[in-house]
Amino acid sequence: AVLMQFSLCYAMMPLLALFLGKAFNLEPAIIAGMVLVGSINGGQASNLCTYIAKGNVALSVLMTTATTLGAIFMTPILCKGL
């Protein structure tokens, strides 16, 4: 589950932002910002929503931690790819 969420966070979400930016013919700087914002995880808000919904909070915290730690090396990779 963690690997799937990590790959969706850093592959599908930035690609979706890139596609939408190109589809709406936006400036390259705006598209770059959309790609970076698209790869940001939910953070503590997602953990709170999981708790309120009586979901698996431990899994939510694990996924948030994985994507937060992954941001250390994934954000420069995404920036270089743009």
TAZI-V511917 format. One line per field, one symbol per residue. phi: phi as a letter, one per 20 degrees, with the letter a starting at -180 (. if undefined). psi: psi as a letter, one per 40 degrees, with the letter a starting at -180 (. if undefined). A space follows every 50 residues. Layout:
phi: ???
psi: ???
This chain:
phi: .ffffffffdcffffffffffffelefgffffffffffefffmfffffff ffeleeffffffffffffffffdffffffffe
psi: dddddddddecddddddddddddefiidddddddddddehidaddddddd ddefagddddddddddddddddddddddddd.
